[in-house]
Amino acid sequence: MRKWNRYHVTISICLLFIVVLVGWSMIFYLTDAKIPNTYILYDDEANIIGDAPFPPSADFPFGTDREGDHLFYKVLEGAQYTIGAAILISLLSFILSFAVGVMGGFTTSRAKKWTQSIFTSFYFIPQSIIAFNMLYPLLWEPRQGFETSFTERVIWQSIALAVIMAPTTAILLSNETRQILDKEFVTCARVLGGSKTFLFKNHVLPHLKPRLFIIFPKIMIQALLIIAHLGFFDLFFGGTDVCYGPMCPPPQPFVQEWASIMSMSYVELTNAWWIFMIPMFFFALTILSLTGIARGLEGLLEEDEVKAGSVEKKKAERKENGALVESDFILLDQGVDRSG
């Protein structure tokens, strides 16, 4: 049984942070809890001693915004939308890139070179710029109003971002699949008549599976960054509520996810820095947690590879030296009558 080490501790702490944050956010939403609001602060004699925004203090640990909403609860409410959106987009992108990548690993035609060249360009073109140009007609409210519902916009936005993110991951999985197929034991299985389905099920998938758990948190980080970039372009998750009349407020989000909160409050950095930095702090902690999970899984995988390599090395040394040990024999307990 594997003993716990620092990688297990890192993964557990990072995963616990994300689970608690999302779980608390969902409970807050399901119980119809309201964000506490303190617009004006009074003393015991009902005298006004201050008004919003209040900086972080003992009374307001994370401060309030200019409307008096407590920022911790505002960030807590947005956690389910932000992290939930990242999980949804990452799952779609992961499934698409896995299918394309594995098929690309098994393909050796000329079309693969052209496809790989096109996919490689996504490493150098900012994906946020592609997403902005694709999603602007969908998410920016026209003068006559949206013709789509919020749910439809969320679905189409998730699919679009998944498609944009898939090529880079597909190339990675294609290269990993090709490396596995080039191994000697897979070549032997192919010579003996193993079909592509057999090779995938019995050889490729078992060796690729540990890598998949490492790739998924990295895809989530990529999704969070694109959502944040779109937020600073005023393209919020699920659509941007735009007013075209006189004396209109700036574009507003339909849900209070973190990207929209940061986008609408970064102008406060010089006046009330905490309004921007508190959601930014939780956003950064979430990305650091996902990075910790990915690095912890990478560390566990490297340990397994080192152990497997040392075992194979010992077996090879025994064969070279001609030394036999008990494990090299198969002992059979046979009822042989030796009396005669």
VOGU-3710 file (C-alpha; in Angstrom, 3 decimals, decimal comma):
1> mrkwnryhvt> 0,000/0,000/0,000  1,326/3,417/-0,994  2,513/5,555/1,922  1,457/9,170/2,182  4,083/11,716/1,221  4,264/15,421/0,446  2,555/14,947/-2,916  -0,512/13,424/-1,265  -0,632/16,285/1,238  -0,380/18,905/-1,534
11> isicllfivv> -3,129/17,279/-3,589  -5,399/16,889/-0,550  -5,037/20,509/0,615  -5,538/21,969/-2,874  -8,498/19,712/-3,665  -10,076/20,431/-0,285  -9,898/24,180/-0,898  -11,737/23,903/-4,225  -14,347/21,439/-2,933  -15,092/23,509/0,184
21> lvgwsmifyl> -15,294/26,734/-1,813  -17,681/25,316/-4,434  -19,707/23,396/-1,848  -20,094/26,448/0,401  -21,071/28,544/-2,609  -23,774/26,067/-3,651  -25,151/25,871/-0,100  -25,218/29,678/0,013  -27,204/29,696/-3,247  -29,593/26,849/-2,390
31> tdakipntyi> -30,497/28,336/0,984  -31,424/31,645/-0,708  -28,989/33,476/1,514  -28,527/37,170/0,788  -25,239/39,003/0,623  -24,871/41,104/3,806  -24,956/44,811/3,096  -23,583/47,674/5,171  -23,908/50,942/3,315  -23,761/53,267/6,317
41> lyddeaniig> -22,131/52,480/9,663  -23,579/53,857/12,890  -22,173/53,994/16,410  -24,078/53,085/19,577  -25,681/56,522/19,656  -26,969/56,237/16,045  -24,396/58,665/14,732  -22,991/58,061/11,250  -19,350/57,115/11,509  -18,692/55,927/7,980
51> dapfppsadf> -20,108/54,848/4,639  -19,199/52,282/1,990  -16,767/51,177/0,770  -15,250/49,883/4,009  -11,677/48,522/3,918  -10,773/45,131/5,417  -10,963/45,328/9,200  -12,144/43,388/12,237  -15,770/44,300/11,427  -15,370/43,607/7,691
61> pfgtdregdh> -12,587/40,985/7,252  -12,643/41,291/3,443  -14,140/44,778/3,170  -17,183/45,953/1,218  -17,736/47,430/-2,237  -19,240/50,848/-2,971  -22,776/49,451/-2,701  -21,998/48,116/0,771  -22,030/44,421/-0,208  -19,614/42,307/1,830
71> lfykvlegaq> -16,978/41,143/-0,633  -16,433/37,700/0,875  -20,045/36,704/0,313  -20,037/38,301/-3,108  -16,987/36,226/-4,062  -18,533/33,164/-2,425  -21,670/33,562/-4,529  -19,584/33,794/-7,705  -17,441/30,727/-6,955  -20,033/28,242/-8,209
81> ytigaailis> -20,390/30,109/-11,515  -16,672/30,632/-12,108  -15,361/27,215/-11,087  -18,480/25,465/-12,400  -18,023/27,106/-15,806  -14,356/26,095/-15,841  -15,251/22,478/-15,020  -17,941/22,347/-17,723  -15,709/23,859/-20,413  -12,770/21,674/-19,388
91> llsfilsfav> -14,845/18,491/-19,550  -16,073/19,309/-23,052  -12,582/20,269/-24,206  -11,068/17,171/-22,564  -13,507/14,780/-24,270  -13,009/16,437/-27,665  -9,217/16,624/-27,429  -9,006/13,041/-26,137  -10,979/11,697/-29,101  -9,064/13,775/-31,657
101> gvmggfttsr> -5,681/13,196/-30,016  -5,966/9,413/-29,725  -7,221/9,086/-33,302  -4,350/11,308/-34,421  -1,892/9,057/-32,592  -3,142/6,032/-34,517  -3,114/7,900/-37,852  -0,018/7,983/-40,054  -1,438/9,628/-43,199  -0,275/12,875/-44,773
111> akkwtqsift> -3,410/14,624/-43,543  -2,065/14,251/-40,005  0,906/16,508/-40,789  -1,366/19,233/-42,133  -3,731/18,924/-39,189  -0,876/19,019/-36,685  0,569/22,116/-38,353  -2,777/23,892/-38,062  -3,254/22,820/-34,438  0,279/23,912/-33,537
121> sfyfipqsii> -0,584/27,479/-34,538  -2,897/27,638/-31,511  0,213/27,638/-29,300  1,161/31,063/-30,704  -2,207/32,739/-31,371  -3,752/34,113/-28,150  -6,828/32,001/-27,565  -8,567/34,882/-25,781  -8,477/36,942/-29,004  -10,021/34,058/-30,953
131> afnmlypllw> -12,666/33,618/-28,260  -13,488/37,348/-28,245  -14,070/37,459/-32,014  -16,130/34,268/-31,971  -18,265/35,093/-28,943  -18,863/38,820/-29,318  -22,006/38,393/-31,494  -23,333/35,835/-29,005  -22,576/37,531/-25,665  -22,861/41,274/-26,386
141> eprqgfetsf> -26,477/42,343/-26,080  -27,711/44,117/-29,247  -29,928/47,177/-29,179  -33,074/45,108/-29,719  -32,128/42,685/-26,915  -31,029/39,066/-26,858  -32,827/36,549/-29,038  -31,321/33,677/-27,039  -31,894/32,623/-23,439  -29,214/32,653/-20,756
151> terviwqsia> -28,985/28,843/-20,828  -28,509/28,789/-24,596  -25,725/31,359/-24,386  -23,962/29,379/-21,650  -24,140/26,176/-23,722  -22,851/27,790/-26,917  -20,139/29,705/-25,083  -18,955/26,511/-23,359  -18,858/24,617/-26,653  -16,999/27,430/-28,416
161> lavimaptta> -14,355/27,722/-25,690  -13,969/23,926/-25,587  -13,309/23,860/-29,338  -10,807/26,735/-29,085  -8,900/25,017/-26,258  -8,959/21,489/-27,741  -6,205/21,693/-30,427  -3,253/22,218/-28,073  -4,362/19,382/-25,783  -5,091/17,134/-28,776
171> illsnetrqi> -1,513/17,552/-30,016  -0,185/16,585/-26,587  -2,370/13,467/-26,405  -1,528/12,540/-29,999  2,201/12,656/-29,250  1,727/10,645/-26,046  -0,296/8,014/-27,944  2,333/7,779/-30,670  5,116/7,281/-28,102  3,166/4,418/-26,518
181> ldkefvtcar> 2,492/2,811/-29,913  6,212/2,965/-30,748  7,153/0,866/-27,720  8,460/-2,630/-28,355  5,693/-4,542/-26,565  3,016/-2,699/-28,581  4,838/-3,480/-31,818  4,878/-7,152/-30,833  1,144/-7,056/-30,097  0,497/-5,481/-33,513
191> vlggsktflf> 2,615/-8,124/-35,273  0,640/-10,854/-33,510  -2,569/-9,461/-34,993  -3,809/-7,028/-32,362  -6,441/-4,636/-33,710  -6,467/-0,901/-33,025  -9,295/-1,391/-30,537  -7,289/-4,065/-28,728  -4,153/-1,912/-28,677  -6,090/1,099/-27,361
201> knhvlphlkp> -7,913/-0,838/-24,635  -5,045/-3,003/-23,399  -1,943/-0,899/-24,034  -2,605/2,762/-24,838  -5,317/3,564/-22,287  -3,588/1,975/-19,229  -0,397/3,934/-19,959  -2,232/7,133/-20,914  -4,639/7,168/-17,972  -2,226/8,665/-15,364
211> rlfiifpkim> -1,389/11,488/-17,784  -5,067/12,306/-18,234  -5,485/13,141/-14,542  -2,566/15,569/-14,847  -3,890/17,205/-18,003  -7,388/17,989/-16,696  -6,368/20,549/-13,979  -4,195/22,286/-16,572  -7,168/22,557/-18,930  -9,186/24,084/-16,068
221> iqalliiahl> -6,495/26,715/-15,529  -6,586/27,513/-19,239  -10,389/27,865/-19,127  -10,266/30,164/-16,082  -7,723/32,443/-17,745  -9,762/32,744/-20,945  -12,920/33,515/-18,938  -10,975/36,189/-17,026  -9,615/37,734/-20,225  -13,091/37,851/-21,765
231> gffdlffggt> -14,333/39,523/-18,591  -11,849/42,362/-19,035  -13,195/42,725/-22,596  -16,675/43,115/-21,007  -17,805/39,765/-22,415  -19,166/38,120/-19,292  -20,103/34,486/-18,850  -23,640/33,966/-20,102  -23,871/37,383/-21,755  -23,403/41,102/-21,137
241> dvcygpmcpp> -26,381/43,274/-20,248  -25,918/46,465/-22,277  -27,992/49,636/-21,888  -28,203/51,976/-24,901  -30,251/54,780/-23,376  -29,038/58,088/-21,897  -27,398/58,080/-18,454  -26,891/54,323/-18,629  -24,647/52,360/-16,273  -21,691/50,429/-17,726
251> pqpfvqewas> -22,280/46,924/-19,146  -23,457/44,537/-16,443  -23,151/40,737/-16,012  -26,142/38,446/-15,613  -24,384/36,451/-12,873  -21,743/37,615/-10,402  -18,857/35,410/-11,503  -15,322/36,438/-10,599  -14,257/37,691/-14,030  -17,107/40,197/-14,138
261> imsmsyvelt> -16,410/41,358/-10,566  -12,739/41,949/-11,374  -13,517/43,605/-14,696  -15,933/46,084/-13,124  -13,699/46,916/-10,152  -10,140/47,173/-11,499  -10,594/50,970/-11,767  -10,793/50,977/-7,955  -7,145/49,960/-7,545  -6,040/53,493/-6,719
271> nawwifmipm> -9,060/54,340/-4,536  -10,354/51,169/-2,874  -7,865/48,452/-3,831  -9,606/45,682/-1,880  -12,671/45,755/-4,164  -10,490/44,379/-6,957  -7,886/42,467/-4,969  -10,263/40,285/-2,905  -11,830/38,493/-5,934  -8,395/38,487/-7,549
281> fffaltilsl> -7,003/36,804/-4,428  -9,547/33,967/-4,567  -9,062/33,636/-8,330  -5,301/33,306/-7,816  -5,768/30,795/-4,979  -7,956/28,645/-7,222  -5,337/28,628/-9,990  -2,595/27,851/-7,454  -4,701/24,982/-6,093  -5,172/23,507/-9,570
291> tgiarglegl> -1,444/23,893/-10,207  -0,714/22,117/-6,911  -2,997/19,225/-7,887  -1,310/18,873/-11,278  2,208/19,001/-9,820  1,291/16,583/-7,057  -0,011/14,075/-9,596  3,122/14,572/-11,692  5,261/13,850/-8,624  3,352/10,629/-7,892
301> leedevkags> 3,688/9,544/-11,512  7,434/10,207/-11,493  7,776/8,144/-8,311  5,977/5,227/-9,952  8,171/5,491/-13,041  11,338/5,556/-10,919  10,197/2,491/-8,954  9,264/0,635/-12,121  12,624/1,519/-13,666  14,563/0,290/-10,617
311> vekkkaerke> 12,679/-3,033/-10,646  13,409/-3,571/-14,337  17,049/-2,655/-13,763  17,410/-5,229/-10,979  15,866/-7,926/-13,158  18,226/-7,063/-16,018  21,252/-7,190/-13,692  20,228/-10,606/-12,398  19,920/-11,913/-15,932  23,338/-10,558/-16,880
321> ngalvesdfi> 25,033/-11,969/-13,782  23,266/-15,288/-14,016  22,240/-15,067/-10,364  18,966/-16,811/-9,591  16,741/-16,035/-6,663  13,616/-17,698/-5,337  11,322/-15,256/-7,175  12,735/-16,469/-10,500  11,174/-19,913/-9,942  7,591/-21,085/-9,928
331> lldqgvdrsg> 7,253/-23,612/-7,116  4,565/-26,247/-7,498  3,194/-28,109/-4,538  2,602/-31,535/-6,024  1,450/-34,559/-4,094  4,270/-36,872/-5,199  4,704/-40,140/-3,398  8,435/-40,376/-2,584  8,245/-43,412/-0,335  9,167/-45,676/-3,204
//
